[in-house]
Amino acid sequence: MGQSLVSQIQALLAAGCEGVNLLEGKPDIRRRFPIPDFEGPAWAPNWGYTEAQGVPLTLHLNDPPGFWGKSRMNPCAIQQGWFYGEDTINNLEQYRQTEAVLARYPRLKLRLARFCFRYDDLAGLAGMLEQYPNISLDLTPGF
């Protein structure tokens, strides 16, 4: 997987793309496909290459925190199948994995989509931004 990702990124850059959008952090994607943990060896070539080349990545990570608690969810979201139970990676685990990647690749240019769905943890988000100055946030509103 790792070398395949690097090859795909190289092809996108050669075609004129200025960065890459990663959907692998969406819980419904990780539920449907066998996405390896971000800090594991399958992702290492991708993180290493994009850090070394300065390729900006946008990572769609998680969904609103309420999606892990059915009583807090919008009924429309439940109808879409966006409730995440035991069969889906936990949002806190995904944050942990992402921070492990950033600790290993501190110059990684990573944009976290939709405010990283951490609007209920602004202090934690601010800490991440301070610790890893190459990350940024996409301010597109979520739910």
Contacts in CASP RR format, 6 or more apart in sequence:
PFRMAT RR
TARGET T0000
AUTHOR 0000-0000-0000
METHOD contacts of the structure
MODEL  1
MGQSLVSQIQALLAAGCEGVNLLEGKPDIRRRFPIPDFEGPAWAPNWGYT
EAQGVPLTLHLNDPPGFWGKSRMNPCAIQQGWFYGEDTINNLEQYRQTEA
VLARYPRLKLRLARFCFRYDDLAGLAGMLEQYPNISLDLTPGF
1 36 0 8 1.000
1 42 0 8 1.000
1 43 0 8 1.000
2 42 0 8 1.000
2 43 0 8 1.000
2 44 0 8 1.000
2 45 0 8 1.000
2 46 0 8 1.000
3 45 0 8 1.000
5 43 0 8 1.000
5 45 0 8 1.000
5 46 0 8 1.000
6 45 0 8 1.000
6 46 0 8 1.000
6 49 0 8 1.000
9 20 0 8 1.000
9 46 0 8 1.000
9 49 0 8 1.000
9 50 0 8 1.000
9 55 0 8 1.000
12 19 0 8 1.000
12 20 0 8 1.000
13 19 0 8 1.000
13 53 0 8 1.000
13 55 0 8 1.000
18 56 0 8 1.000
19 55 0 8 1.000
19 56 0 8 1.000
19 57 0 8 1.000
19 58 0 8 1.000
20 50 0 8 1.000
20 55 0 8 1.000
20 56 0 8 1.000
20 57 0 8 1.000
20 58 0 8 1.000
21 57 0 8 1.000
21 58 0 8 1.000
21 60 0 8 1.000
22 57 0 8 1.000
22 58 0 8 1.000
22 59 0 8 1.000
22 60 0 8 1.000
23 29 0 8 1.000
23 60 0 8 1.000
24 30 0 8 1.000
24 35 0 8 1.000
24 59 0 8 1.000
24 60 0 8 1.000
25 35 0 8 1.000
25 38 0 8 1.000
25 59 0 8 1.000
25 60 0 8 1.000
25 61 0 8 1.000
25 62 0 8 1.000
25 94 0 8 1.000
26 60 0 8 1.000
26 61 0 8 1.000
26 62 0 8 1.000
26 63 0 8 1.000
27 62 0 8 1.000
27 63 0 8 1.000
27 67 0 8 1.000
27 84 0 8 1.000
27 88 0 8 1.000
27 89 0 8 1.000
27 91 0 8 1.000
27 94 0 8 1.000
28 63 0 8 1.000
28 81 0 8 1.000
28 82 0 8 1.000
28 84 0 8 1.000
28 88 0 8 1.000
29 35 0 8 1.000
30 88 0 8 1.000
30 89 0 8 1.000
31 84 0 8 1.000
31 87 0 8 1.000
31 88 0 8 1.000
31 89 0 8 1.000
36 42 0 8 1.000
36 43 0 8 1.000
37 43 0 8 1.000
37 97 0 8 1.000
38 94 0 8 1.000
38 97 0 8 1.000
38 98 0 8 1.000
38 100 0 8 1.000
38 101 0 8 1.000
39 97 0 8 1.000
39 100 0 8 1.000
39 101 0 8 1.000
39 104 0 8 1.000
43 101 0 8 1.000
47 101 0 8 1.000
47 104 0 8 1.000
47 105 0 8 1.000
47 108 0 8 1.000
48 105 0 8 1.000
48 108 0 8 1.000
49 55 0 8 1.000
50 57 0 8 1.000
50 108 0 8 1.000
50 109 0 8 1.000
51 105 0 8 1.000
51 107 0 8 1.000
51 108 0 8 1.000
51 109 0 8 1.000
54 107 0 8 1.000
54 109 0 8 1.000
55 109 0 8 1.000
56 109 0 8 1.000
56 110 0 8 1.000
56 111 0 8 1.000
57 108 0 8 1.000
57 109 0 8 1.000
57 110 0 8 1.000
57 111 0 8 1.000
58 110 0 8 1.000
58 111 0 8 1.000
58 112 0 8 1.000
58 113 0 8 1.000
58 138 0 8 1.000
59 98 0 8 1.000
59 110 0 8 1.000
59 111 0 8 1.000
59 112 0 8 1.000
59 113 0 8 1.000
60 113 0 8 1.000
60 114 0 8 1.000
61 94 0 8 1.000
61 95 0 8 1.000
61 98 0 8 1.000
61 112 0 8 1.000
61 113 0 8 1.000
61 116 0 8 1.000
61 117 0 8 1.000
62 91 0 8 1.000
62 94 0 8 1.000
62 95 0 8 1.000
62 116 0 8 1.000
62 117 0 8 1.000
63 82 0 8 1.000
63 84 0 8 1.000
63 91 0 8 1.000
63 117 0 8 1.000
63 143 0 8 1.000
64 77 0 8 1.000
64 117 0 8 1.000
64 142 0 8 1.000
64 143 0 8 1.000
65 72 0 8 1.000
65 91 0 8 1.000
65 117 0 8 1.000
65 120 0 8 1.000
66 72 0 8 1.000
66 73 0 8 1.000
67 73 0 8 1.000
67 77 0 8 1.000
67 82 0 8 1.000
67 83 0 8 1.000
67 84 0 8 1.000
67 91 0 8 1.000
68 84 0 8 1.000
68 85 0 8 1.000
68 88 0 8 1.000
68 90 0 8 1.000
68 91 0 8 1.000
69 83 0 8 1.000
70 78 0 8 1.000
70 83 0 8 1.000
73 82 0 8 1.000
73 83 0 8 1.000
74 143 0 8 1.000
77 83 0 8 1.000
77 143 0 8 1.000
84 90 0 8 1.000
84 91 0 8 1.000
91 117 0 8 1.000
95 116 0 8 1.000
95 118 0 8 1.000
98 110 0 8 1.000
98 112 0 8 1.000
99 128 0 8 1.000
101 108 0 8 1.000
102 108 0 8 1.000
102 110 0 8 1.000
102 128 0 8 1.000
102 131 0 8 1.000
102 132 0 8 1.000
102 135 0 8 1.000
106 132 0 8 1.000
106 134 0 8 1.000
107 134 0 8 1.000
108 132 0 8 1.000
108 134 0 8 1.000
108 135 0 8 1.000
109 134 0 8 1.000
109 135 0 8 1.000
110 132 0 8 1.000
110 134 0 8 1.000
110 135 0 8 1.000
110 136 0 8 1.000
111 135 0 8 1.000
111 136 0 8 1.000
111 137 0 8 1.000
111 138 0 8 1.000
112 135 0 8 1.000
112 136 0 8 1.000
112 137 0 8 1.000
112 138 0 8 1.000
113 138 0 8 1.000
113 140 0 8 1.000
114 138 0 8 1.000
114 140 0 8 1.000
114 141 0 8 1.000
114 142 0 8 1.000
115 125 0 8 1.000
115 137 0 8 1.000
115 138 0 8 1.000
115 139 0 8 1.000
115 142 0 8 1.000
116 125 0 8 1.000
116 128 0 8 1.000
116 137 0 8 1.000
117 142 0 8 1.000
118 124 0 8 1.000
118 125 0 8 1.000
125 137 0 8 1.000
128 135 0 8 1.000
129 135 0 8 1.000
129 137 0 8 1.000
END
